[in-house]
Amino acid sequence: MILWIYLIIINFTAFIIWCLDKHYAIVKHRRISEKALFTLALLGGSFGSLCAMQLVRHKTRHRYFKIGIPLLLLLQIFVICYISKNIL
C-alpha cells in the first residue's frame, strides 16, 4: 500500500516538474536541470516523466531521454512486479 502511494506521489511530482520545465523553456526562465529531471524518473517517476514528455513534447529530441525514460519505466515495472510477487 505504501509503495503505491509513493509511486502516485512521485509520478505526479515528476509530471508537474517536467511540465513546469517546459513552461520555463518557453518563457525563457531559469530551467530545471536535466539531472534533476532524470533523478525524478530514477526515483520512481518514470511514468509521470514519460507522460509529460509526450503530452508537452519536452526533451523528445534528446536520445538519452527518448531511450532512457522508457527503459527506466520498463525496469521499474519489472522491479515492482518482482517485489509484489514476493510480498504477496
RANORMO-V871907 format. One record per backbone hydrogen bond with DSSP energy under -1.0 kcal/mol. NH is the residue of the N-H (numbers start at 1). CO is the residue of the C=O. Records with the same first field share a line. If there is no record, write none. Layout:
NH = CO, CO
This chain:
5 = 1
6 = 2
7 = 3
8 = 4
9 = 5
10 = 6
11 = 7
12 = 8
13 = 9
14 = 10
15 = 11
16 = 12
17 = 13
18 = 14
19 = 15
20 = 16
21 = 17
22 = 18
23 = 19
24 = 20
25 = 21
26 = 22
27 = 23
29 = 24
37 = 33
38 = 34
39 = 35
40 = 36
41 = 37
42 = 38
43 = 39
44 = 41
45 = 40
49 = 45
50 = 46
51 = 47
52 = 48
53 = 49
54 = 50
55 = 51
56 = 52
58 = 53
66 = 62
67 = 63
69 = 65
71 = 67
72 = 68
73 = 69
74 = 70
75 = 71
76 = 72
77 = 73
78 = 74
79 = 75
80 = 76
81 = 77
82 = 78
83 = 79
84 = 80
85 = 81
86 = 82
87 = 83
88 = 84
